[in-house]
Amino acid sequence: MGWYEAIKDGINAAQKADNIPLVNNLIEAQKQILDLINENNKLKIENSELKAKKNLTDKIERHKDAYITLKGDSQKLIYCSNCFDTNQRLIQAQTDEDGTYWCPSCKYRGYYDMEIYNRKYHEDIEPEYII
């Protein structure tokens, strides 16, 4: 017999004995138990979510150019550090051939390879001379 049946039987016995205060106390106890069960279920869900977040955080590899990858990912896909830091969402960034990337979700733009970027945009510029 579970707790619900035990309290229900207690309420029935108290009603037969015409013990109204005991009936009220048992009904209140039943409500409190239901509240505790609901709170316990919410905490279990929250605990699962926190464990999943920690597992994901442990897999994150941060890079100096403000992007992230996943440890052990042979493709080294680039993810938006802004989306991960603000919303704990792993959004794959789109890379351009000039060494930059952009996030399709938050529109953040950053560098994944500063050397490529510098070669593309800074080596073509002729130095200015003051005459």
Residue pairs with C-beta under 8 A, 6 or more apart in sequence:
1 9
3 33
4 30
4 33
7 26
7 29
7 30
7 33
8 30
10 22
10 26
11 23
11 26
11 27
11 30
14 22
14 23
14 26
15 23
53 88
56 88
56 90
59 70
59 71
59 72
60 68
60 69
60 70
60 71
60 84
61 68
61 69
61 70
61 71
62 68
62 81
63 69
63 112
65 110
65 111
65 112
65 113
65 114
66 81
66 82
66 110
66 111
67 78
67 79
67 80
67 81
67 93
67 101
67 110
67 111
67 112
68 78
68 79
68 80
68 81
68 84
69 76
69 77
69 78
69 79
70 77
70 79
77 92
78 92
78 93
78 95
78 101
78 112
79 90
79 91
79 92
79 93
80 91
80 92
80 93
80 103
80 105
80 106
80 108
81 110
82 103
82 106
82 108
83 89
83 90
83 91
83 103
83 105
83 106
83 108
84 90
84 91
86 106
89 105
91 103
91 104
91 105
91 106
93 101
93 102
93 103
93 104
93 110
93 112
94 101
94 102
94 103
94 104
95 101
95 112
96 102
97 116
98 116
98 117
98 120
98 121
99 111
99 112
99 113
99 114
99 115
99 116
99 117
99 118
99 120
100 109
100 110
100 111
100 112
100 117
101 109
101 110
101 111
101 112
102 108
102 109
102 110
103 109
111 117
